[in-house]
Amino acid sequence: MSAAQVFEKLEKNFNPEAAKGLDLVFQFDIEDDTNHHLIINDGTCQLVEGDHADPSVTLIMNSETLEGIVSGETDGMQAFMAGQLRAEGDMMLATKLGELFTLN
């Protein structure tokens, strides 16, 4: 599965209720595929290919780790602790992904 396909799956599993009142940008730097970012704005989610100029948090990983996290096979915190996932910016926002998206 390509990074684009994984992000499409993520976008379909968006929970607008959890995003009420939020204004965030999640940048995903995929080391072996295309970068994407998700713009969360008051209950909406927009998936954009490429880099955002000023993301709230940047998550750096390879496509295998991304697919594992989105499919639910890989725990994001475990991936972070194992060094498979790095975060730059407001690292606490990374924990919100589980609330904003149904990961399975």
C-alpha positions as CSV (number, residue, x, y, z in Angstrom):
1,M,0.0,0.0,0.0
2,S,1.4,3.4,-0.9
3,A,1.6,6.3,1.5
4,A,-1.2,8.1,-0.5
5,Q,-3.5,5.0,-0.1
6,V,-2.8,4.9,3.7
7,F,-3.6,8.6,4.0
8,E,-6.8,8.2,2.1
9,K,-7.8,5.4,4.6
10,L,-6.9,7.7,7.5
11,E,-9.0,10.5,6.0
12,K,-12.0,8.2,5.7
13,N,-11.7,7.3,9.4
14,F,-11.7,10.9,10.5
15,N,-13.9,11.7,13.6
16,P,-15.2,15.3,13.1
17,E,-16.7,15.4,16.7
18,A,-13.2,15.0,18.2
19,A,-11.9,17.9,16.0
20,K,-14.4,20.5,17.1
21,G,-12.6,23.8,17.9
22,L,-9.2,22.5,16.8
23,D,-6.9,24.2,14.3
24,L,-3.9,21.9,13.7
25,V,-1.6,20.7,10.9
26,F,-0.1,17.3,11.1
27,Q,2.9,17.0,8.7
28,F,3.9,13.5,7.8
29,D,7.5,13.2,6.5
30,I,7.6,9.7,4.9
31,E,11.3,8.8,4.4
32,D,10.7,6.4,1.5
33,D,7.5,7.8,-0.1
34,T,5.6,11.1,-0.6
35,N,5.1,13.6,2.2
36,H,1.6,14.6,3.1
37,H,-0.1,16.8,5.7
38,L,-3.5,16.8,7.3
39,I,-5.2,20.2,8.1
40,I,-7.6,19.8,11.0
41,N,-9.9,22.8,11.3
42,D,-13.0,22.9,13.6
43,G,-14.4,19.5,12.7
44,T,-13.0,19.2,9.2
45,C,-10.0,17.3,7.8
46,Q,-8.2,18.1,4.6
47,L,-5.5,15.8,3.2
48,V,-2.8,17.6,1.1
49,E,0.2,16.0,-0.7
50,G,3.5,17.7,0.1
51,D,4.9,19.9,2.9
52,H,3.1,22.5,5.0
53,A,5.0,25.8,5.7
54,D,4.2,25.8,9.4
55,P,2.9,22.5,10.8
56,S,1.8,22.1,14.4
57,V,3.7,18.8,14.6
58,T,5.8,16.8,12.2
59,L,5.9,13.0,12.3
60,I,8.8,11.3,10.6
61,M,8.7,7.6,9.7
62,N,8.9,5.2,6.8
63,S,5.9,3.9,4.9
64,E,5.9,0.6,6.7
65,T,5.6,2.2,10.1
66,L,2.8,4.5,8.8
67,E,0.9,1.6,7.4
68,G,1.3,-0.3,10.6
69,I,0.0,2.6,12.8
70,V,-3.0,3.3,10.5
71,S,-3.9,-0.4,10.3
72,G,-3.6,-0.8,14.1
73,E,-0.9,-3.4,13.8
74,T,1.7,-1.0,15.3
75,D,1.2,1.0,18.4
76,G,2.3,4.6,17.8
77,M,3.8,5.0,21.3
78,Q,5.8,1.8,20.9
79,A,7.0,2.9,17.4
80,F,8.1,6.2,19.0
81,M,10.0,4.4,21.8
82,A,11.6,2.0,19.3
83,G,12.9,4.9,17.2
84,Q,10.7,4.0,14.2
85,L,8.7,7.3,14.6
86,R,10.2,10.7,15.4
87,A,8.2,13.9,16.2
88,E,9.2,17.5,15.9
89,G,7.1,20.4,17.2
90,D,4.3,19.9,19.7
91,M,4.8,16.3,20.4
92,M,1.7,16.0,22.6
93,L,-0.4,16.7,19.5
94,A,0.8,13.4,18.1
95,T,-1.2,11.6,20.8
96,K,-4.4,13.3,19.5
97,L,-4.2,11.3,16.3
98,G,-5.9,8.3,18.1
99,E,-8.8,10.5,19.1
100,L,-9.2,12.2,15.7
101,F,-9.0,9.0,13.6
102,T,-10.3,5.5,14.1
103,L,-7.2,3.5,13.7
104,N,-7.8,-0.1,12.8
